[in-house]
Amino acid sequence: MRHQLPVYSPISLRGICSATSEVAARRTAVIQSAARLLERTYNADRAVLCGSGTQALRLALRVTAQWLGSLPVAALPVFTCYDVGTAAVGAGSPVMLYDIDPGTLGPDIASLRQALESGARVVVVSPLYGVPLDWGAVCDCVAPYAAVIIEDAAQGHGASWQGRPLGSLGQVSVVSFGRGKGWTGMGGGALLLRGEIAATVDARVAGSAFGVELKTMVNATAQWALGRPSLYGLPASIPWLGLGETIYKKPAAVHQIATTSAALIMHSQATAFAEAAARRARAAELLGRLPARPGIRTIEVPDGSVPGYLRFPLRLAGGMSGFSSRTQAQRLGIAPSYPTTLSALEAVQQQMAAGRRNQWLGGEELSRQLVTVPTHTRLTEADRAGVLRLLDTYSER
């Protein structure tokens, strides 16, 4: 039954009970309070709470089109969470893709510049696994083209660039509070707006249905009960749950966050920030103990940045196949990253802007090689030793 979680989002039974009682007592006020909390946390002028981070990104693309006065071509990272593609498809945005630097997980600046020269006027950047990208370099690249950067910080909780938390860097930013995120509400996301765009665009969303509230409560209770290594093997063994699988999801209508999720966000803030500090400490320990093996490479971090390490990414020459026991690696929470690039998704292909189709060598390399190691507090010393033993015997064959 024991199976380590690839990622852990702390949630308590006390928080679930408190959130449930607050929802019953003051539904509208809860969402307003959560919005004010996020505005303070991320230094935003306006926070719009949506049903998911994907919905928030879709709304970000929509309000950016309002701001620019037309539906612009959106440049997306070719290697990222499939939900970025879902958001662009849902927004109806014409899409261009830019490549990723495998060494940093940030944009390949030459590839991004090519997309801008080809007409992209919105750029979505998505720091993966809480590793900050070089925000200054991206801004310098984008500035001559008067394009808008959307900072998709869905995986960025606990990370910062130049002392500023991820999610606070862009004129338009997105954060997520889904089940596997560093700060969870068991669902929900937020569009964060700053400056003139916050005062001028229409970012209203429809209310959520009661069924969403009930589903959130059930899921939160299940995560509290089963989200521990001694029991996680049970849900992980049920195929239809799809835990750990990367699949493309069709766009869903944008609606307001569930009130239960908004309440859980407020009740889980302190534990989420404590967990983020613990993740950083475990990642630092892992960095210090990594075996010097051929075929194992770490990710470079920009100067002045602090990664949040939602998971610890490694470039392994043979991917998961290089472990002496892939089953044991998976039981220790080691997991492959995204198996393909966005360019392989049919729905994204259908919205690709006309023009030359590039090769995205960096993204394709990452789809073969990128593997993540858990960093959370439910990883025991024995688990960490087991991870290091597997890495010490890693073979790039």
DABEL-V229582 format. One record per residue. N is the residue number from 0. RES is the residue in one letter. PSI is psi in degrees with one decimal (NA if undefined). OMEGA is omega as a letter, one per 30 degrees, with the letter a starting at -180 (999 if undefined). NEAR is the number of other ideal C-beta (glycine too) atoms within 12 Angstrom. Layout:
n:N res:RES psi:PSI omega:OMEGA near:NEAR
n:N res:RES psi:PSI omega:OMEGA near:NEAR
//
This chain:
n:0 res:M psi:-27.9 omega:a near:15
n:1 res:R psi:128.7 omega:a near:22
n:2 res:H psi:119.2 omega:a near:32
n:3 res:Q psi:143.2 omega:l near:38
n:4 res:L psi:134.1 omega:l near:41
n:5 res:P psi:-33.1 omega:l near:40
n:6 res:V psi:147.7 omega:a near:39
n:7 res:Y psi:126.5 omega:l near:36
n:8 res:S psi:110.7 omega:a near:41
n:9 res:P psi:135.1 omega:l near:40
n:10 res:I psi:139.1 omega:a near:45
n:11 res:S psi:154.8 omega:l near:26
n:12 res:L psi:-37.3 omega:l near:21
n:13 res:R psi:-41.7 omega:l near:18
n:14 res:G psi:-39.3 omega:l near:33
n:15 res:I psi:-44.9 omega:a near:32
n:16 res:C psi:-42.5 omega:l near:21
n:17 res:S psi:-41.0 omega:l near:22
n:18 res:A psi:-42.4 omega:a near:41
n:19 res:T psi:-43.4 omega:a near:29
n:20 res:S psi:-35.4 omega:l near:19
n:21 res:E psi:-38.7 omega:l near:28
n:22 res:V psi:-42.7 omega:a near:36
n:23 res:A psi:-31.3 omega:a near:16
n:24 res:A psi:-39.3 omega:a near:14
n:25 res:R psi:72.7 omega:a near:17
n:26 res:R psi:-54.9 omega:a near:26
n:27 res:T psi:-41.9 omega:a near:17
n:28 res:A psi:-30.9 omega:a near:17
n:29 res:V psi:-47.0 omega:a near:35
n:30 res:I psi:-39.9 omega:l near:38
n:31 res:Q psi:-41.8 omega:l near:22
n:32 res:S psi:-40.6 omega:l near:26
n:33 res:A psi:-39.4 omega:l near:43
n:34 res:A psi:-42.5 omega:l near:34
n:35 res:R psi:-38.3 omega:l near:22
n:36 res:L psi:-43.8 omega:a near:30
n:37 res:L psi:-35.2 omega:l near:43
n:38 res:E psi:-40.1 omega:l near:27
n:39 res:R psi:-43.4 omega:a near:18
n:40 res:T psi:-38.6 omega:a near:30
n:41 res:Y psi:14.7 omega:l near:34
n:42 res:N psi:50.7 omega:a near:24
n:43 res:A psi:149.7 omega:l near:35
n:44 res:D psi:-23.7 omega:a near:27
n:45 res:R psi:133.6 omega:l near:31
n:46 res:A psi:128.4 omega:l near:41
n:47 res:V psi:117.3 omega:a near:43
n:48 res:L psi:126.6 omega:a near:49
n:49 res:C psi:174.1 omega:a near:50
n:50 res:G psi:-19.5 omega:l near:44
n:51 res:S psi:167.1 omega:l near:44
n:52 res:G psi:-34.8 omega:l near:46
n:53 res:T psi:-43.6 omega:l near:42
n:54 res:Q psi:-39.1 omega:l near:44
n:55 res:A psi:-39.5 omega:l near:49
n:56 res:L psi:-39.8 omega:l near:51
n:57 res:R psi:-43.8 omega:l near:43
n:58 res:L psi:-36.6 omega:l near:44
n:59 res:A psi:-42.6 omega:l near:51
n:60 res:L psi:-36.4 omega:a near:47
n:61 res:R psi:-46.0 omega:a near:35
n:62 res:V psi:-28.4 omega:l near:38
n:63 res:T psi:-38.5 omega:l near:42
n:64 res:A psi:-40.0 omega:l near:30
n:65 res:Q psi:-46.7 omega:a near:24
n:66 res:W psi:-41.0 omega:a near:30
n:67 res:L psi:-15.6 omega:l near:26
n:68 res:G psi:6.8 omega:l near:12
n:69 res:S psi:169.8 omega:l near:14
n:70 res:L psi:103.0 omega:a near:23
n:71 res:P psi:162.6 omega:l near:35
n:72 res:V psi:130.6 omega:a near:37
n:73 res:A psi:126.8 omega:l near:48
n:74 res:A psi:120.5 omega:a near:47
n:75 res:L psi:149.7 omega:l near:49
n:76 res:P psi:135.0 omega:a near:45
n:77 res:V psi:-26.7 omega:l near:43
n:78 res:F psi:108.6 omega:a near:44
n:79 res:T psi:-177.3 omega:l near:46
n:80 res:C psi:137.9 omega:a near:41
n:81 res:Y psi:-23.8 omega:a near:37
n:82 res:D psi:-23.8 omega:l near:41
n:83 res:V psi:-42.5 omega:l near:48
n:84 res:G psi:-40.6 omega:l near:46
n:85 res:T psi:-43.1 omega:a near:34
n:86 res:A psi:-42.6 omega:a near:49
n:87 res:A psi:-39.8 omega:l near:49
n:88 res:V psi:-44.4 omega:l near:33
n:89 res:G psi:-33.5 omega:l near:33
n:90 res:A psi:-11.7 omega:a near:35
n:91 res:G psi:19.0 omega:a near:20
n:92 res:S psi:131.6 omega:l near:39
n:93 res:P psi:140.3 omega:a near:30
n:94 res:V psi:137.6 omega:l near:43
n:95 res:M psi:153.6 omega:l near:41
n:96 res:L psi:144.8 omega:l near:46
n:97 res:Y psi:155.8 omega:a near:44
n:98 res:D psi:165.0 omega:l near:36
n:99 res:I psi:140.5 omega:l near:43
n:100 res:D psi:114.8 omega:a near:33
n:101 res:P psi:-25.4 omega:a near:33
n:102 res:G psi:-22.8 omega:a near:23
n:103 res:T psi:-15.7 omega:a near:33
n:104 res:L psi:8.1 omega:l near:46
n:105 res:G psi:177.7 omega:a near:37
n:106 res:P psi:141.1 omega:l near:45
n:107 res:D psi:109.0 omega:a near:36
n:108 res:I psi:-38.2 omega:l near:27
n:109 res:A psi:-40.2 omega:l near:19
n:110 res:S psi:-40.3 omega:l near:32
n:111 res:L psi:-42.5 omega:l near:40
n:112 res:R psi:-37.8 omega:l near:26
n:113 res:Q psi:-40.4 omega:l near:25
n:114 res:A psi:-40.3 omega:l near:41
n:115 res:L psi:-40.7 omega:l near:32
n:116 res:E psi:-24.6 omega:l near:22
n:117 res:S psi:-0.1 omega:l near:26
n:118 res:G psi:-2.6 omega:l near:21
n:119 res:A psi:134.7 omega:l near:39
n:120 res:R psi:2.7 omega:l near:32
n:121 res:V psi:134.7 omega:l near:46
n:122 res:V psi:120.6 omega:l near:46
n:123 res:V psi:125.4 omega:l near:51
n:124 res:V psi:136.8 omega:a near:50
n:125 res:S psi:93.4 omega:l near:50
n:126 res:P psi:124.5 omega:a near:50
n:127 res:L psi:135.1 omega:l near:41
n:128 res:Y psi:24.6 omega:l near:45
n:129 res:G psi:18.3 omega:l near:44
n:130 res:V psi:113.5 omega:a near:43
n:131 res:P psi:147.2 omega:l near:44
n:132 res:L psi:169.6 omega:a near:46
n:133 res:D psi:89.6 omega:a near:30
n:134 res:W psi:-37.5 omega:l near:36
n:135 res:G psi:-42.5 omega:l near:22
n:136 res:A psi:-38.3 omega:l near:26
n:137 res:V psi:-45.4 omega:l near:37
n:138 res:C psi:-41.7 omega:l near:26
n:139 res:D psi:-37.0 omega:l near:17
n:140 res:C psi:-39.6 omega:a near:31
n:141 res:V psi:-31.0 omega:a near:33
n:142 res:A psi:-45.3 omega:a near:16
n:143 res:P psi:-15.3 omega:a near:11
n:144 res:Y psi:2.1 omega:l near:26
n:145 res:A psi:36.6 omega:l near:15
n:146 res:A psi:158.3 omega:l near:36
n:147 res:V psi:132.1 omega:l near:39
n:148 res:I psi:127.6 omega:l near:40
n:149 res:I psi:117.8 omega:a near:50
n:150 res:E psi:105.8 omega:l near:44
n:151 res:D psi:91.0 omega:a near:45
n:152 res:A psi:36.7 omega:a near:54
n:153 res:A psi:-33.1 omega:a near:49
n:154 res:Q psi:13.9 omega:a near:48
n:155 res:G psi:6.3 omega:a near:45
n:156 res:H psi:133.6 omega:l near:50
n:157 res:G psi:-0.8 omega:a near:41
n:158 res:A psi:157.4 omega:l near:43
n:159 res:S psi:157.3 omega:l near:29
n:160 res:W psi:122.5 omega:a near:35
n:161 res:Q psi:40.6 omega:l near:19
n:162 res:G psi:0.9 omega:a near:15
n:163 res:R psi:133.2 omega:a near:25
n:164 res:P psi:143.4 omega:l near:36
n:165 res:L psi:137.4 omega:a near:46
n:166 res:G psi:-8.6 omega:a near:48
n:167 res:S psi:6.7 omega:a near:35
n:168 res:L psi:-34.5 omega:a near:37
n:169 res:G psi:160.0 omega:l near:44
n:170 res:Q psi:-31.6 omega:l near:34
n:171 res:V psi:121.6 omega:a near:49
n:172 res:S psi:158.5 omega:l near:51
n:173 res:V psi:136.2 omega:l near:55
n:174 res:V psi:159.8 omega:a near:55
n:175 res:S psi:148.1 omega:a near:48
n:176 res:F psi:35.5 omega:a near:51
n:177 res:G psi:-179.8 omega:a near:42
n:178 res:R psi:-40.1 omega:a near:37
n:179 res:G psi:20.4 omega:a near:37
n:180 res:K psi:162.9 omega:a near:46
n:181 res:G psi:-32.3 omega:l near:49
n:182 res:W psi:111.2 omega:a near:51
n:183 res:T psi:146.1 omega:l near:45
n:184 res:G psi:16.8 omega:a near:52
n:185 res:M psi:30.4 omega:a near:44
n:186 res:G psi:165.1 omega:l near:46
n:187 res:G psi:157.8 omega:l near:52
n:188 res:G psi:171.4 omega:a near:48
n:189 res:A psi:136.1 omega:l near:52
n:190 res:L psi:125.1 omega:a near:54
n:191 res:L psi:123.9 omega:a near:48
n:192 res:L psi:146.5 omega:a near:39
n:193 res:R psi:149.3 omega:l near:27
n:194 res:G psi:-152.9 omega:a near:19
n:195 res:E psi:-33.0 omega:a near:14
n:196 res:I psi:-30.1 omega:a near:30
n:197 res:A psi:-29.6 omega:a near:25
n:198 res:A psi:-14.1 omega:a near:14
n:199 res:T psi:-26.5 omega:a near:18
n:200 res:V psi:155.0 omega:l near:29
n:201 res:D psi:110.8 omega:a near:17
n:202 res:A psi:30.7 omega:l near:36
n:203 res:R psi:146.9 omega:l near:18
n:204 res:V psi:154.9 omega:l near:29
n:205 res:A psi:157.1 omega:l near:17
n:206 res:G psi:161.0 omega:l near:21
n:207 res:S psi:156.4 omega:l near:32
n:208 res:A psi:158.6 omega:a near:17
n:209 res:F psi:-32.8 omega:l near:15
n:210 res:G psi:-30.5 omega:l near:14
n:211 res:V psi:-38.5 omega:l near:32
n:212 res:E psi:-47.4 omega:a near:36
n:213 res:L psi:-42.9 omega:l near:20
n:214 res:K psi:-40.4 omega:a near:21
n:215 res:T psi:-43.2 omega:l near:39
n:216 res:M psi:-44.0 omega:a near:33
n:217 res:V psi:-45.7 omega:a near:21
n:218 res:N psi:-38.8 omega:l near:32
n:219 res:A psi:-43.2 omega:l near:43
n:220 res:T psi:-40.4 omega:l near:24
n:221 res:A psi:-40.1 omega:l near:25
n:222 res:Q psi:-40.5 omega:l near:37
n:223 res:W psi:-40.9 omega:a near:29
n:224 res:A psi:-41.7 omega:a near:19
n:225 res:L psi:-9.7 omega:a near:28
n:226 res:G psi:58.3 omega:l near:36
n:227 res:R psi:146.4 omega:a near:27
n:228 res:P psi:-33.2 omega:a near:28
n:229 res:S psi:-20.5 omega:a near:16
n:230 res:L psi:-13.7 omega:a near:21
n:231 res:Y psi:-23.6 omega:l near:33
n:232 res:G psi:-28.2 omega:a near:22
n:233 res:L psi:-59.9 omega:l near:19
n:234 res:P psi:-31.0 omega:a near:24
n:235 res:A psi:-22.6 omega:a near:27
n:236 res:S psi:-3.8 omega:a near:18
n:237 res:I psi:108.4 omega:a near:16
n:238 res:P psi:-40.6 omega:a near:10
n:239 res:W psi:-14.2 omega:l near:9
n:240 res:L psi:-27.3 omega:l near:18
n:241 res:G psi:26.6 omega:a near:13
n:242 res:L psi:130.1 omega:l near:28
n:243 res:G psi:-5.6 omega:l near:32
n:244 res:E psi:146.8 omega:l near:18
n:245 res:T psi:110.8 omega:a near:28
n:246 res:I psi:152.4 omega:l near:20
n:247 res:Y psi:129.7 omega:l near:27
n:248 res:K psi:136.9 omega:l near:24
n:249 res:K psi:150.0 omega:a near:18
n:250 res:P psi:140.5 omega:l near:30
n:251 res:A psi:154.7 omega:l near:23
n:252 res:A psi:142.8 omega:l near:20
n:253 res:V psi:129.4 omega:l near:34
n:254 res:H psi:169.9 omega:a near:31
n:255 res:Q psi:153.1 omega:l near:38
n:256 res:I psi:147.1 omega:l near:48
n:257 res:A psi:138.4 omega:l near:43
n:258 res:T psi:-35.3 omega:l near:42
n:259 res:T psi:-42.2 omega:l near:47
n:260 res:S psi:-42.5 omega:l near:50
n:261 res:A psi:-42.1 omega:l near:44
n:262 res:A psi:-40.0 omega:l near:43
n:263 res:L psi:-35.4 omega:l near:49
n:264 res:I psi:-45.9 omega:a near:48
n:265 res:M psi:-39.0 omega:a near:37
n:266 res:H psi:-20.3 omega:a near:36
n:267 res:S psi:3.1 omega:a near:40
n:268 res:Q psi:-50.2 omega:a near:30
n:269 res:A psi:-45.3 omega:a near:18
n:270 res:T psi:-32.5 omega:l near:28
n:271 res:A psi:-41.5 omega:a near:36
n:272 res:F psi:-34.5 omega:l near:20
n:273 res:A psi:-41.0 omega:l near:21
n:274 res:E psi:-38.8 omega:l near:35
n:275 res:A psi:-40.8 omega:l near:39
n:276 res:A psi:-39.6 omega:l near:25
n:277 res:A psi:-38.8 omega:l near:26
n:278 res:R psi:-43.6 omega:a near:40
n:279 res:R psi:-39.1 omega:l near:32
n:280 res:A psi:-41.8 omega:l near:25
n:281 res:R psi:-35.8 omega:l near:35
n:282 res:A psi:-40.0 omega:l near:39
n:283 res:A psi:-40.1 omega:l near:20
n:284 res:E psi:-43.6 omega:a near:22
n:285 res:L psi:-42.1 omega:l near:32
n:286 res:L psi:-39.8 omega:a near:25
n:287 res:G psi:-19.3 omega:a near:13
n:288 res:R psi:2.0 omega:a near:20
n:289 res:L psi:132.7 omega:l near:25
n:290 res:P psi:145.5 omega:l near:20
n:291 res:A psi:84.9 omega:a near:12
n:292 res:R psi:141.2 omega:l near:24
n:293 res:P psi:140.1 omega:l near:15
n:294 res:G psi:-1.6 omega:l near:23
n:295 res:I psi:119.4 omega:a near:31
n:296 res:R psi:140.4 omega:l near:26
n:297 res:T psi:174.4 omega:a near:30
n:298 res:I psi:133.3 omega:l near:39
n:299 res:E psi:144.0 omega:a near:21
n:300 res:V psi:132.3 omega:a near:31
n:301 res:P psi:147.6 omega:l near:28
n:302 res:D psi:140.0 omega:l near:14
n:303 res:G psi:10.1 omega:a near:16
n:304 res:S psi:151.2 omega:l near:34
n:305 res:V psi:112.3 omega:l near:30
n:306 res:P psi:150.2 omega:l near:42
n:307 res:G psi:-20.3 omega:l near:45
n:308 res:Y psi:58.5 omega:l near:44
n:309 res:L psi:-40.0 omega:l near:46
n:310 res:R psi:162.3 omega:a near:42
n:311 res:F psi:110.5 omega:a near:44
n:312 res:P psi:139.9 omega:l near:44
n:313 res:L psi:143.7 omega:l near:44
n:314 res:R psi:111.4 omega:a near:34
n:315 res:L psi:125.0 omega:a near:39
n:316 res:A psi:-35.5 omega:a near:24
n:317 res:G psi:13.3 omega:a near:25
n:318 res:G psi:-146.7 omega:a near:31
n:319 res:M psi:-22.8 omega:a near:30
n:320 res:S psi:-15.6 omega:a near:20
n:321 res:G psi:-7.0 omega:l near:30
n:322 res:F psi:144.1 omega:l near:36
n:323 res:S psi:-30.0 omega:l near:19
n:324 res:S psi:102.2 omega:l near:19
n:325 res:R psi:-36.2 omega:l near:21
n:326 res:T psi:-44.7 omega:l near:14
n:327 res:Q psi:-39.8 omega:l near:22
n:328 res:A psi:-44.3 omega:l near:36
n:329 res:Q psi:-35.9 omega:l near:30
n:330 res:R psi:-21.3 omega:l near:28
n:331 res:L psi:6.6 omega:l near:36
n:332 res:G psi:2.3 omega:l near:38
n:333 res:I psi:134.6 omega:a near:44
n:334 res:A psi:147.9 omega:l near:38
n:335 res:P psi:156.6 omega:l near:32
n:336 res:S psi:-153.4 omega:a near:41
n:337 res:Y psi:130.2 omega:a near:41
n:338 res:P psi:-19.5 omega:l near:27
n:339 res:T psi:171.4 omega:l near:28
n:340 res:T psi:166.3 omega:l near:36
n:341 res:L psi:-26.0 omega:a near:44
n:342 res:S psi:-18.2 omega:a near:34
n:343 res:A psi:-7.6 omega:a near:23
n:344 res:L psi:125.6 omega:a near:33
n:345 res:E psi:-41.4 omega:a near:16
n:346 res:A psi:-36.9 omega:l near:26
n:347 res:V psi:-40.9 omega:l near:34
n:348 res:Q psi:-38.7 omega:a near:20
n:349 res:Q psi:-18.9 omega:l near:16
n:350 res:Q psi:8.7 omega:l near:30
n:351 res:M psi:131.3 omega:l near:32
n:352 res:A psi:149.8 omega:a near:28
n:353 res:A psi:148.8 omega:l near:12
n:354 res:G psi:-174.8 omega:a near:17
n:355 res:R psi:135.0 omega:l near:13
n:356 res:R psi:120.5 omega:a near:15
n:357 res:N psi:167.9 omega:l near:26
n:358 res:Q psi:139.9 omega:l near:17
n:359 res:W psi:79.6 omega:a near:33
n:360 res:L psi:-37.9 omega:a near:21
n:361 res:G psi:-47.2 omega:l near:34
n:362 res:G psi:-39.4 omega:l near:36
n:363 res:E psi:-36.8 omega:l near:25
n:364 res:E psi:-42.1 omega:l near:27
n:365 res:L psi:-36.0 omega:l near:41
n:366 res:S psi:-25.1 omega:l near:29
n:367 res:R psi:-31.9 omega:a near:27
n:368 res:Q psi:-25.9 omega:a near:34
n:369 res:L psi:128.6 omega:a near:42
n:370 res:V psi:147.4 omega:a near:43
n:371 res:T psi:146.1 omega:l near:43
n:372 res:V psi:137.6 omega:a near:48
n:373 res:P psi:150.8 omega:a near:42
n:374 res:T psi:2.3 omega:a near:43
n:375 res:H psi:176.2 omega:a near:43
n:376 res:T psi:-11.0 omega:l near:30
n:377 res:R psi:3.4 omega:l near:30
n:378 res:L psi:115.4 omega:a near:36
n:379 res:T psi:170.2 omega:l near:21
n:380 res:E psi:-37.9 omega:l near:14
n:381 res:A psi:-38.6 omega:l near:14
n:382 res:D psi:-45.6 omega:a near:32
n:383 res:R psi:-39.2 omega:l near:31
n:384 res:A psi:-37.9 omega:l near:17
n:385 res:G psi:-40.4 omega:l near:29
n:386 res:V psi:-45.7 omega:a near:40
n:387 res:L psi:-35.7 omega:l near:28
n:388 res:R psi:-42.5 omega:l near:22
n:389 res:L psi:-40.4 omega:l near:34
n:390 res:L psi:-33.2 omega:a near:36
n:391 res:D psi:-23.8 omega:l near:19
n:392 res:T psi:12.0 omega:a near:21
n:393 res:Y psi:137.3 omega:l near:36
n:394 res:S psi:126.3 omega:a near:20
n:395 res:E psi:-2.8 omega:l near:20
n:396 res:R psi:NA omega:999 near:14
//
